[in-house]
Amino acid sequence: MIKEQIQECIQKILDNELGGINTNNCPRGGIEKYRYMTAYRLSKYVNFYRTCRISLDDLLISLRNYLLVFQTAVRLPKYIDITNNKYGLRTDVEGLCYATLNLPDYLNMDIIKQGFMEDYVEPEKDDRYFLGVTPNIYRLTGFQRFKSIRQKLAVNGALNMPEGYTALVSLPTGGGKSLITQTMTYQKKDGLTITVVPTVSLAMDQVRVAKDNIRVSSKSEIVCYYSDLANEEKRSIIDRIKNRTLRLLFISPEALIKNEVFKQVIEAANDAGYLRNLIIDEAHIVIEWGNFFRVDYQCLEPWRNNLYEKNSKLKTVLLSATYERSTIKILQSMFANGDKWIEIRCDALRREPRFELVTATSFRDKNEKTRELLRCLPRPMVVYVMRPDQAETVKKMAADVGITNVETFTGKTKSDERSRIIYEWSENKFDIIVATSAFGVGVDKSDVRTVLHLYVPDNPNAYYQELGRGGRDGLPCLSVMCVYPEEDLESAFVMTDKVLGSEKILGRWESMLNSHTSTRGIGYYTLDTSVKPNYNSVDYAEDTSAVDQKWNIYVILLLRRYNLIKILDMVVDPQTQVYFIRISILDKRLLQTTEDTKLLIEDVRTKEWIKNERDFKMMRRAVMLGKKRCWSEMFFDFTYSMVSEYCAGCDNHTNIVESDPNRFELVKKIPAPTRKFSVELNNMFAGSNEAILFANSDSTELIGNVINRGFSTVIINDDDQSSYFNLLNSISGWTDVNLLGINEFVRLVEHGDYYFFAGDAVVLYGTKDSAIYKKISRLRKTLQTGEIRLLHIFKEDIFCNEIGKTVSSIIDGPVLEEYLIERM
């Protein structure tokens, strides 16, 4: 449905001549989709207002959003009264209603208007690289192209990973990480892939996406497992694992670790070699949440390592959009075996956020500005606060100014309410949600236009993760922070000060180590985490609070992060929910309390405190400097080690700032094992590192015959798409062949990344012969690496005018006949 048709529909809905707009005709993405969904929301809100489900203010805000996004005007019916409205709605000389930004003076108009898509022009498609998918992915999904070169590198990199390896993959938010899970699941003809996800909502969403994308599976092959699932479905999932008919399982760490029956079923599948891949989505959470908030994430370490001992072919993949500098080393120590570690780094700062800082002069001033921001910023909107009670306060403040269609989502929100809110949020039944950090991960609403922070997160990474709820559709979004620095920075510092003192760390450690409820074995200790610390009581009571257990686990994980102990296993008592953690002690100073032990603990505690304090200082500096510095500086300078400078706009500048626009998207070389030359192809190359074949490259049968002889890579002429489509239809069955464009291939060679292409490669030059000599020369230079052999396929012996020679006289290798290929 084109823009003009949508506007006609909206006018008919306002005039009560049409019931509403459905989503059947919604475009797949881009500005067209956002416009469509903006109109769709307005159509819903008109009906909601008629049935008294929302207030007039709620309707006027949605109308304003629509008018600004479409840059249009409408004829309002009598039941919509805009007299004395506060939303910039005006009437022109013809009686049509139009909208103005009508922003408070403290907001930067050049920044805010971008959230309404004013003057937005979609960037030109990046055609530097060939984005065609491999034949396997085409058969699996029907997709013909990757979303970006970053997604292509990440997916192909994961698929190239040898058995027994661990891969850390970074791909920006919205970049298509889910395709890694889907393609790895079906890389082999059978086998189970387990994907650990942080929330049930994400598990459900991933199942939906996988079932939509994967064409060869039956619906029963892809499931999610969670505690509220019906017992019948739980038994069915277990039966499918036992029968080896389940292919892809999404599950939370708690459901995986705390269900002993389910654990045993997985272990049996692993022992039989049926478990092939373990994928941890949002892997940064293992460290950030697992330290204190959800310790079951760090239970994954011993659980995974125990599986690996029985199944050394198991592949492990850690997926995330961003990794802090310190996070990567910890994840490697937890999930990698020896040097079987690969980092596929496509790190980049997001292009969508525009930053705006609003500072208040008092608590009352902040509340007033909050009400104004709720009225004037683009929707949908997520509002982040620090505590659950603050979420309810903000909801009441919104209601005070007539905004009633608001939901809250915090750590206190009950499970059934969470499911309802997430569903209604995704169904556009409301367009503003007030939440704590418990909301966001796994809630895949792509068109959030504003993320409003009413508090200061205690570190830049936490802030970046939360602002990442906006602009997941690739369009501009606003990251607005409204704070009263004097009060909000103090509150943030209190949140930062969560490192136990060294005496308390040592006291809890001694208490657990020496407790009669902890046990000792040969080379290990099993620690009872319910033990009371000796500085509180010498009585190890059975009714120890959950708070004590959390802090005891915190101490164990702290010592693990600094490699002072190794976690061998974690077991949760099903009746008491007490964690028993089996460890080995790597630093013997922890065996007894001496002055050296005290110094060791003090050193660990100091390092932990310094990191937290440093992170907080970055947030404090950003707030205090405000308009004097680029807001995104804290991300590329201090937080994420592999990103380069990028900011789409902030109070310091409204133009895009990008330090290295031509940087290759794979930002770190992969020094991993590479494929070797195929022995079966030695006769074809006759001792040379290249050969030439004159044949009809449109012949699907010929291309299929060549590929199936043992070539690991196919290089496509970037200018000739026909060769690619012929290739997709030429290969029968499944093959692990890589598919690269010439530009991509050459950049990988220049980068030293033989991981992606080493071995034997076919070059399909196709029918386009423009600049053919330049392309041949670029490719032949790569032969000097000694990592690749090339079979050049041309339709005919092309004459290169640049040097006055035919291609057969340029290629230094045997000239093959088509009939010889057919006989091979």
DABEL-V318820 format. One record per pair of residues at least 24 apart in sequence whose C-alpha atoms are under 8 Angstrom apart, sorted by sequence separation. I is the first residue (numbers start at 0). J is the second residue. If there is no record, write none. Layout:
i=<I	I>
j=<J	J>
This chain:
i=<0	19	41	55	63	72	73	150	154	158	220	221	224	237	240	373	387	405	408	444	445	446	447	507	509	528	626	627	697	702	706	711	712	713	714	715	716	717	0	63	72	149	150	154	158	220	221	222	223	224	225	240	321	404	405	406	407	408	409	410	445	446	455	507	514	625	626	641	697	711	712	713	714	715	716	717	0	60	71	72	150	153	157	199	219	220	221	222	223	224	225	320	370	404	405	406	407	408	409	439	445	446	450	451	452	454	506	507	641	696	699	703	710	711	712	713	714	715	19	37	38	59	147	220	221	222	223	224	237	241	370	404	405	406	407	408	409	410	444	445	448	449	450	451	452	453	454	455	506	698	699	702	703	707	712	714	760	762	764	772	18	37	146	154	158	177	181	226	240	405	409	448	449	450	451	452	453	454	506	680	697	701	702	703	758	759	760	761	762	763	764	765	766	771	2	9	146	225	408	409	436	439	447	448	449	450	451	452	453	548	679	680	699	700	757	758	759	760	761	762	763	764	765	768	772	5	12	224	243	304	366	370	408	449	451	452	679	699	706	714	757	758	759	760	761	762	763	34	37	66	67	303	503	699	756	759	761	2	9	13	66	67	177	181	455	677	745	5	9	12	67	300	454	455	677	741	745	748	753	34	63	300	457	772	34	63	282	455	456	457	270	277	279	281	282	283	455	745	269	275	276	277	278	279	280	281	282	454	457	741	272	275	276	277	278	279	280	281	283	457	256	270	274	275	276	277	278	279	280	281	283	394	266	269	270	276	278	286	393	511	269	722	253	256	561	722	139	206	252	253	256	283	286	390	508	722	205	252	286	390	507	712	721	390	558	711	719	136	139	252	256	508	711	712	714	716	719	68	70	202	252	387	507	508	711	712	713	714	715	716	719	67	68	202	387	529	710	711	712	713	714	715	716	719	68	191	202	382	384	386	528	529	710	711	712	713	714	715	716	718	67	380	381	382	383	384	385	504	527	528	709	710	713	64	135	199	379	380	381	382	383	384	385	527	528	710	191	199	378	379	380	381	382	383	384	527	528	190	194	196	198	378	381	383	526	527	191	192	193	194	195	196	197	525	526	190	191	192	193	194	195	196	197	525	526	706	190	191	192	193	194	195	196	525	526	189	191	193	195	524	525	523	524	523	524	523	14	185	522	523	13	14	184	10	13	184	10	381	379	380	383	696	379	380	381	382	383	384	385	697	378	379	380	381	382	383	384	385	696	378	379	380	381	382	383	384	141	377	378	380	382	383	385	140	377	139	140	141	376	139	140	139	140	138	139	138	673	674	193	673	676	677	190	191	192	195	383	668	670	672	673	674	675	676	677	190	191	192	193	194	195	196	197	509	663	668	669	671	673	674	675	676	189	190	191	192	193	194	195	196	197	369	668	670	673	674	675	190	191	192	193	194	195	196	669	673	192	194	197	381	30	29	184	505	183	688	505	501	504	696	696	180	692	694	695	696	501	688	689	690	691	692	693	694	695	501	688	689	690	691	692	693	694	688	689	690	691	692	693	694	689	691	693	501	693	500	499	498	498	498	675	676	369	496	676	368	352	496	705	708	365	495	691	704	352	365	495	704	351	352	365	351	691	701	351	495	690	701	362	689	690	691	693	351	353	355	357	359	361	689	690	691	692	693	694	350	351	352	353	354	355	356	357	358	359	360	492	689	690	691	692	693	694	351	352	353	354	355	356	357	358	359	491	687	688	689	690	691	692	693	350	351	352	353	354	355	356	357	358	359	687	690	692	352	358	687	685	684	685	684	488	683	323	484	484	176	163	163	164	168	170	171	172	162	163	164	165	166	167	168	169	170	171	162	163	164	165	166	167	168	169	170	171	162	163	164	165	166	167	168	169	170	162	163	165	169	161	169	458	459	458	459	457	458	457	459	157	458	459	458	457	456	455	165	165	164	165	164	167	165	166	167	168	169	170	171	459	460	164	165	166	167	168	169	170	171	459	163	164	165	166	167	168	169	170	171	164	166	167	168	169	170	171	172	171	460	459	160	157	156	153	152	153	153	152	149	200	200	329	204	201	202	204	201	200	201	198	199	200	201	110	197	198	110	197	110	107	106	106	105	291	294	291	291	114	115	291	114	290	111	301	290	300	301	302	356	290	301	302	103	301	356	298	356	298	102	101	100	354	348	348	86	85	86	353	347	348	352	353	354	355	356	172	346	347	348	350	352	353	354	355	346	347	348	349	350	351	352	353	354	344	348	350	173	172	173	173	64	257	60	64	256	257	324	60	323	324	257	323	324	61	322	323	321	346	345	346	345	346	344	345	343	344	344	343	342	343	342	341	341	341	340	114	114	57	56	57	55	56	57	54	57	54	54	53	54	53	116	114	113	114	113	114	111	110	43	40	40	33	29	28	29	30	29	161	152	149	148	149	110	110	110	107	110	109	155	129	129	128	137	131	134	134	133	134	159	134	159	135	134	135	156	134	135	155	134	133	133	133	132	131	131	129	130	129	128	129	129	128	129	127	128>
j=<24	43	65	79	87	96	97	174	178	182	244	245	248	261	264	397	411	429	432	468	469	470	471	531	533	552	650	651	721	726	730	735	736	737	738	739	740	741	25	88	97	174	175	179	183	245	246	247	248	249	250	265	346	429	430	431	432	433	434	435	470	471	480	532	539	650	651	666	722	736	737	738	739	740	741	742	26	86	97	98	176	179	183	225	245	246	247	248	249	250	251	346	396	430	431	432	433	434	435	465	471	472	476	477	478	480	532	533	667	722	725	729	736	737	738	739	740	741	46	64	65	86	174	247	248	249	250	251	264	268	397	431	432	433	434	435	436	437	471	472	475	476	477	478	479	480	481	482	533	725	726	729	730	734	739	741	787	789	791	799	46	65	174	182	186	205	209	254	268	433	437	476	477	478	479	480	481	482	534	708	725	729	730	731	786	787	788	789	790	791	792	793	794	799	31	38	175	254	437	438	465	468	476	477	478	479	480	481	482	577	708	709	728	729	786	787	788	789	790	791	792	793	794	797	801	35	42	254	273	334	396	400	438	479	481	482	709	729	736	744	787	788	789	790	791	792	793	65	68	97	98	334	534	730	787	790	792	34	41	45	98	99	209	213	487	709	777	38	42	45	100	333	487	488	710	774	778	781	786	68	97	334	491	806	69	98	317	490	491	492	306	313	315	317	318	319	491	781	306	312	313	314	315	316	317	318	319	491	494	778	310	313	314	315	316	317	318	319	321	495	295	309	313	314	315	316	317	318	319	320	322	433	306	309	310	316	318	326	433	551	310	763	295	298	603	764	182	249	295	296	299	326	329	433	551	765	249	296	330	434	551	756	765	435	603	756	764	182	185	298	302	554	757	758	760	762	765	115	117	249	299	434	554	555	758	759	760	761	762	763	766	115	116	250	435	577	758	759	760	761	762	763	764	767	117	240	251	431	433	435	577	578	759	760	761	762	763	764	765	767	117	430	431	432	433	434	435	554	577	578	759	760	763	115	186	250	430	431	432	433	434	435	436	578	579	761	243	251	430	431	432	433	434	435	436	579	580	243	247	249	251	431	434	436	579	580	245	246	247	248	249	250	251	579	580	245	246	247	248	249	250	251	252	580	581	761	246	247	248	249	250	251	252	581	582	246	248	250	252	581	582	581	582	582	583	583	75	246	583	584	75	76	246	73	76	247	74	447	446	447	450	763	447	448	449	450	451	452	453	765	447	448	449	450	451	452	453	454	765	448	449	450	451	452	453	454	212	448	449	451	453	454	456	212	449	212	213	214	449	213	214	214	215	214	215	215	753	754	274	754	757	758	272	273	274	277	465	750	752	754	755	756	757	758	759	273	274	275	276	277	278	279	280	592	746	751	752	754	756	757	758	759	273	274	275	276	277	278	279	280	281	453	752	754	757	758	759	275	276	277	278	279	280	281	754	758	278	280	284	468	121	121	276	597	276	782	600	597	600	792	793	278	790	792	793	794	600	787	788	789	790	791	792	793	794	601	788	789	790	791	792	793	794	789	790	791	792	793	794	795	791	793	795	604	796	604	604	604	607	608	786	787	481	608	788	481	466	611	820	823	481	611	807	820	469	482	612	821	469	470	483	470	810	820	471	615	810	821	483	810	811	812	814	473	475	477	479	481	483	811	812	813	814	815	816	473	474	475	476	477	478	479	480	481	482	483	615	812	813	814	815	816	817	475	476	477	478	479	480	481	482	483	615	811	812	813	814	815	816	817	475	476	477	478	479	480	481	482	483	484	812	815	817	478	484	813	812	812	813	813	619	815	460	622	623	318	307	311	312	316	318	319	320	311	312	313	314	315	316	317	318	319	320	312	313	314	315	316	317	318	319	320	321	313	314	315	316	317	318	319	320	321	314	315	317	321	314	322	611	614	614	615	614	615	615	617	316	617	618	618	618	618	618	334	335	335	336	336	340	339	340	341	342	343	344	345	633	634	339	340	341	342	343	344	345	346	634	339	340	341	342	343	344	345	346	347	341	343	344	345	346	347	348	349	349	638	638	341	343	343	343	343	344	345	345	345	418	421	560	441	440	441	443	441	441	442	440	441	442	443	353	440	441	354	441	355	355	355	357	357	549	552	550	552	376	377	553	377	553	376	566	556	566	567	568	622	557	568	569	371	569	625	568	626	569	375	375	375	630	634	635	374	374	375	646	641	642	646	647	648	649	650	467	641	642	643	645	647	648	649	650	642	643	644	645	646	647	648	649	650	641	645	647	471	471	472	473	377	570	374	378	570	571	638	375	638	639	573	639	640	378	639	640	639	664	664	665	665	666	665	666	665	666	667	667	667	669	669	669	670	671	671	448	449	401	401	402	401	402	403	401	404	402	403	403	404	404	475	475	475	476	476	477	477	477	428	427	428	446	472	472	473	474	474	672	665	664	664	665	648	649	650	650	653	653	737	715	717	717	727	723	726	727	727	728	754	730	755	733	733	734	755	734	735	755	736	736	737	738	738	738	739	739	740	740	740	741	742	742	743	742	743>
